[in-house]
Amino acid sequence: MGVFDPYPSRLSTPQGLVARQEPVVYGQEPMEAGLTPEQWQSYADNGFLVIPHYFSGEETAHYKQALQALLADKELAQAPNAITEPDSGAIRSLFAFHQQPGVLAQLVQDPRLLSVAQAILGSPVYLHQTRANVKPGFVGKPFYWHSDFETWHVEDGMPRMRAVSCSILLTDNAAYNGPLMLIPGSHRYFVPCLGQTPEQHHQQSLKRQQYGVPSQEHLSQLVEQGGIHTVEAPAGSVVFFDCNTLHASTENISPMARSNLFMVYNSVKNPLQAPKYGLAPRPDFLAHRQSFKAVG
């Protein structure tokens, strides 16, 4: 008999919402992370925290310039970790940016980020994934509603909801250029999804996701309870959000690009296991397996 999985997904028949089985925050001292008690509680209640002007304008410009230099590298643009838009061919996501030399490799170890991740997860952390999400003006396509944990649990074998994502806004995020949207309180429930996962699913899902997508009924239920929060914030702001918080973003038909950097910090006490349902492990640039050694 196999080990019981509290979070079954990619099912053949619909199933109801599953209550979260573990804490949202493991630590006890928000001051250790440089957060106020109100910010700490807001993260626990909503599943995310938006902090404007976390990085200075000079720092943000420096990181934006470094990303633009990577995106201009024609050889790198042809690499497997560079994901293009399904129609235009423009770069949609660049994974594992921290493996390139320069300031972006140093950014992932910034104490201002690590202290928050370590405090929330109550342990040292390692990098599960890094990526730059780029929504070019006019052609930037949407990212549909999903829980990152659902994908990481099924396709990467992440056992528990003990990871936190950090998004650094390199450009102003406004209502018109496809900003991040989150459903407050959705992190309290695991949303089982329908459909058997094809092999090498990531080759399609990174461009347009079909499996691992919540039903409209579940989405309507959670939005009715928590609403939708649209992250409209200036460049240099940071969003910390729980791995299980449902989120999405609309297309960008404005002239203004939207560029964000994402780092996913996973607890060293939550290392990846084998993917579910006999799936082959995804590439290392999507789910780091070579070492679960703590960063910082």
QUIHU-V738763 format. One record per residue. N is the residue number from 0. BURIAL is # if it has 9 or more other C-alpha atoms within 8 Angstrom, else .. Layout:
n->[N;N]
burial->[BURIAL;BURIAL]
//
This chain:
n->[0;1;2;3;4;5;6;7;8;9;10;11;12;13;14;15;16;17;18;19;20;21;22;23;24;25;26;27;28;29;30;31;32;33;34;35;36;37;38;39;40;41;42;43;44;45;46;47;48;49;50;51;52;53;54;55;56;57;58;59;60;61;62;63;64;65;66;67;68;69;70;71;72;73;74;75;76;77;78;79;80;81;82;83;84;85;86;87;88;89;90;91;92;93;94;95;96;97;98;99;100;101;102;103;104;105;106;107;108;109;110;111;112;113;114;115;116;117;118;119;120;121;122;123;124;125;126;127;128;129;130;131;132;133;134;135;136;137;138;139;140;141;142;143;144;145;146;147;148;149;150;151;152;153;154;155;156;157;158;159;160;161;162;163;164;165;166;167;168;169;170;171;172;173;174;175;176;177;178;179;180;181;182;183;184;185;186;187;188;189;190;191;192;193;194;195;196;197;198;199;200;201;202;203;204;205;206;207;208;209;210;211;212;213;214;215;216;217;218;219;220;221;222;223;224;225;226;227;228;229;230;231;232;233;234;235;236;237;238;239;240;241;242;243;244;245;246;247;248;249;250;251;252;253;254;255;256;257;258;259;260;261;262;263;264;265;266;267;268;269;270;271;272;273;274;275;276;277;278;279;280;281;282;283;284;285;286;287;288;289;290;291;292;293;294;295]
burial->[.;.;.;.;.;.;.;.;#;#;#;.;.;.;.;.;#;#;.;#;.;.;.;#;#;#;#;.;.;#;.;#;#;#;#;.;.;.;#;#;.;#;#;#;.;#;#;#;#;#;.;#;#;.;#;.;.;.;#;#;#;.;#;#;.;#;#;.;.;.;#;.;.;.;.;#;#;.;.;.;#;#;#;#;#;.;.;.;.;.;#;#;#;#;#;#;#;#;.;.;.;.;.;#;#;#;.;#;#;.;.;.;#;#;#;#;#;#;#;#;#;#;#;#;#;#;#;#;#;#;#;#;#;#;#;#;#;#;#;#;#;#;#;#;#;#;#;#;#;#;#;#;#;#;#;#;#;#;#;.;#;#;#;#;#;#;#;#;#;#;#;#;#;#;.;.;#;#;#;#;#;#;#;#;#;#;#;.;#;#;#;#;#;#;#;.;.;.;.;.;.;.;.;#;#;.;#;.;#;.;#;#;#;#;.;.;.;#;#;.;.;#;#;.;.;#;#;#;.;#;#;#;#;#;#;#;#;#;#;#;#;#;#;#;#;#;#;#;#;#;#;#;#;#;.;.;#;#;#;#;#;#;#;#;#;#;#;#;.;#;#;#;.;.;#;#;.;.;.;.;.;#;.;.;#;#;#;#;.;.;.;#;.;#;.;.]
//
